[in-house]
Amino acid sequence: MKNLIICFSLLFAFNSHAYLVISDVDDTIKITNSGNLWQAAWRGAFTKDVFPGMIDVYKSWGSEDAKIYFVTASPSVLRVKINELLHTYEVPHVKLITRSNVLESKLKYKVREYRKILDAHPDEEAVLVGDDVGQDPEVFQEITRLYPNRVLASYIRPVKNRAALSEQIPYITSFDIATSERGRGRMRFDIIAKTAVATLTGQEDKLLPEFTWCPKDVRATNLPVVRSPHAVAWNIMERINRICGARTRSHEEVLRVLESR
């Protein structure tokens, strides 16, 4: 029996695979509304609201030998506040990188910093995580072109619902990432349960803030929850449809009132 346990231990150790996670912060983990200058400034300085379940996703990656880097286009003046956020939620990470020159284009800045990280770890592949408010889709596309065999997955939160770029995976909840990464062998099974609970019980204004895209029928999208083999996915889709349906009706009612005046 002892020999069998040793064999299994060696097998799992042999199959362990270190990799990188390179991630944005605002509107990826933290609820910021970075497309609105004033809200972004306020939330960046005074709030620590995060999307339900996202912290569990990063902690799971960290426990699976992933080296996590945060590359944000936020100015360096907010570095202390972002570090406070990461430490408050005990998010494992190797380094936080902020933009020292706010006049530099976000695309140029992020591509350069991503390349530095990848070049510093030439034998490791990477998972990329961001959103479509800034230029993350274009950054990820360029990184995939420059390092065609090293990008394991690119996840984009469609805050603005911009047209998806090739091979990028959309997500609107932490469960989307968890179920997708579980299928790729990079996410613990207990995180499926944790992100499902967070998605089903989290505050609506944190799960799908008013400034984010809300699908009319999630079943008609290509979000990972639609293809998830886990039974709870149906409950999650029903909740998203309820939230987005109510939001659509509310907006339509406002428009009718305005048009009647």
Residue pairs with C-beta under 8 A, 6 or more apart in sequence:
16 64
16 65
17 65
18 65
18 66
18 67
18 124
19 65
19 66
19 67
19 124
19 125
19 126
19 127
19 152
19 186
20 66
20 67
20 68
20 69
20 117
20 118
20 121
20 124
20 125
20 126
20 127
21 58
21 61
21 66
21 67
21 68
21 69
21 126
21 127
21 129
22 69
22 71
22 114
22 117
22 126
22 127
22 128
22 129
23 29
23 58
23 68
23 69
23 70
23 71
23 128
23 129
23 130
24 70
24 71
24 72
24 73
24 129
24 130
24 131
24 134
24 136
25 32
25 70
25 72
25 74
25 82
25 85
26 32
26 34
26 40
26 44
26 72
26 73
26 74
26 131
26 133
27 33
27 34
27 131
27 133
27 157
27 159
27 212
28 54
28 129
28 130
28 131
28 157
29 50
29 51
29 54
29 55
29 58
29 91
30 43
30 48
30 49
30 50
30 51
30 85
31 43
31 47
31 49
31 50
31 51
31 206
31 209
32 39
32 40
32 43
32 44
33 39
33 40
33 43
33 209
33 211
34 40
34 133
34 134
35 133
35 159
35 160
35 211
36 211
39 211
43 49
44 74
44 78
44 81
44 82
45 78
45 81
48 84
48 85
48 88
48 89
49 206
50 85
50 89
50 206
51 173
51 174
51 206
51 207
52 173
52 174
52 198
52 199
52 201
52 202
52 203
52 206
52 207
53 173
53 174
53 175
53 178
53 194
53 195
53 197
53 198
53 199
53 202
54 174
54 177
55 89
55 90
55 91
56 174
56 178
56 191
56 194
56 195
56 198
57 174
57 177
57 178
57 181
57 187
57 191
57 195
58 68
58 91
58 92
58 93
59 90
59 91
59 92
60 178
60 181
60 187
60 188
60 191
61 68
61 92
61 127
61 181
61 186
61 187
62 68
62 91
62 92
62 93
63 92
63 188
64 186
64 187
64 188
66 127
66 186
67 94
67 121
67 124
68 91
68 92
68 93
68 94
69 93
69 94
69 95
69 96
69 97
69 117
70 82
70 86
70 93
70 95
70 96
70 97
71 97
71 110
71 113
71 114
71 117
72 82
72 96
72 97
72 98
72 99
73 99
73 106
73 109
73 110
73 134
74 82
74 98
74 99
75 98
75 99
75 100
75 102
76 98
76 99
76 100
78 98
79 96
79 98
82 96
82 98
83 96
85 91
86 93
86 96
97 113
99 106
99 109
101 109
105 135
106 134
106 135
106 139
107 135
107 138
107 139
107 142
110 135
110 136
110 139
111 139
111 142
111 143
114 128
114 139
114 143
115 143
115 146
117 126
118 126
118 143
118 147
118 150
124 150
125 149
125 150
125 151
125 152
126 143
126 147
126 150
126 151
126 152
127 151
127 152
127 153
127 154
127 155
127 181
127 186
128 136
128 140
128 143
128 151
128 153
128 154
128 155
129 155
129 177
130 136
130 137
130 139
130 140
130 155
130 156
130 157
131 156
131 157
131 158
131 159
132 156
132 157
132 158
132 159
132 160
132 161
132 162
133 159
133 160
136 156
137 156
137 162
137 164
137 165
137 168
138 165
140 151
140 154
140 156
140 165
140 168
141 165
141 166
141 168
143 151
144 151
144 154
144 167
152 184
152 186
153 169
153 180
153 181
153 184
154 167
154 168
154 169
155 168
155 169
155 170
155 171
155 176
155 177
155 180
156 164
156 165
156 168
156 169
156 170
156 171
157 170
157 171
157 172
157 212
158 164
158 170
158 172
158 213
159 211
159 212
159 213
160 213
161 213
164 170
164 222
169 176
169 180
169 224
170 176
170 221
170 222
170 223
171 177
171 180
171 223
171 224
172 208
172 212
172 213
172 215
172 223
172 240
173 195
173 199
173 207
173 225
173 236
173 240
174 195
174 198
174 199
175 192
175 195
175 196
175 198
175 199
175 224
175 225
175 228
175 233
175 236
176 223
176 224
176 225
177 187
177 195
177 224
178 187
178 191
178 192
178 194
178 195
179 192
179 224
179 225
179 228
179 229
179 230
179 233
180 224
181 187
182 188
182 189
182 191
182 192
183 229
192 230
192 232
196 230
196 232
196 235
196 236
199 207
199 236
199 239
200 232
200 235
200 236
200 239
204 243
207 243
208 214
208 240
208 243
208 244
208 247
210 247
214 240
214 243
214 244
214 247
214 248
215 221
215 223
215 240
215 241
215 244
216 244
216 245
216 248
217 241
218 225
218 226
218 237
218 240
218 241
218 244
219 226
219 237
219 241
225 233
225 236
225 237
225 240
226 233
226 237
